[in-house]
Structures are given as structure tokens and as C-alpha cells.
């Protein structure tokens, strides 16, 4: 996957909460949150990241 997939992954994450964190980290080379954070916390961090960076 490449960066072109990010809007689709983020949309699915927003609508269905899929487990996309590893793919997002791999594509963006970015790690958000801590291992102890909840699924919802990391989900929100990625959605915010997508909006902030214009990738969403």
C-alpha cells in the first residue's frame, strides 16, 4: 500500500473502526499514542492526524 490509500483507510477507520493501525504506521512511518492507550484513543489520534495533515 502507498500513501494514496490513506483517505480510504482513514474513512474505513472512522466509519467501521477497522484495525488499520499497523498499516497506517507502515505507510506513514508515524507512531501515534502509547501501547497502553485504548483502541478508541489511538483511533481518534489517527483521525485527527488525517484531518490535520490533509490526508483525510
Helices and strands as residue ranges (DSSP letters): G 3-5, H 6-16, H 21-28, H 39-53
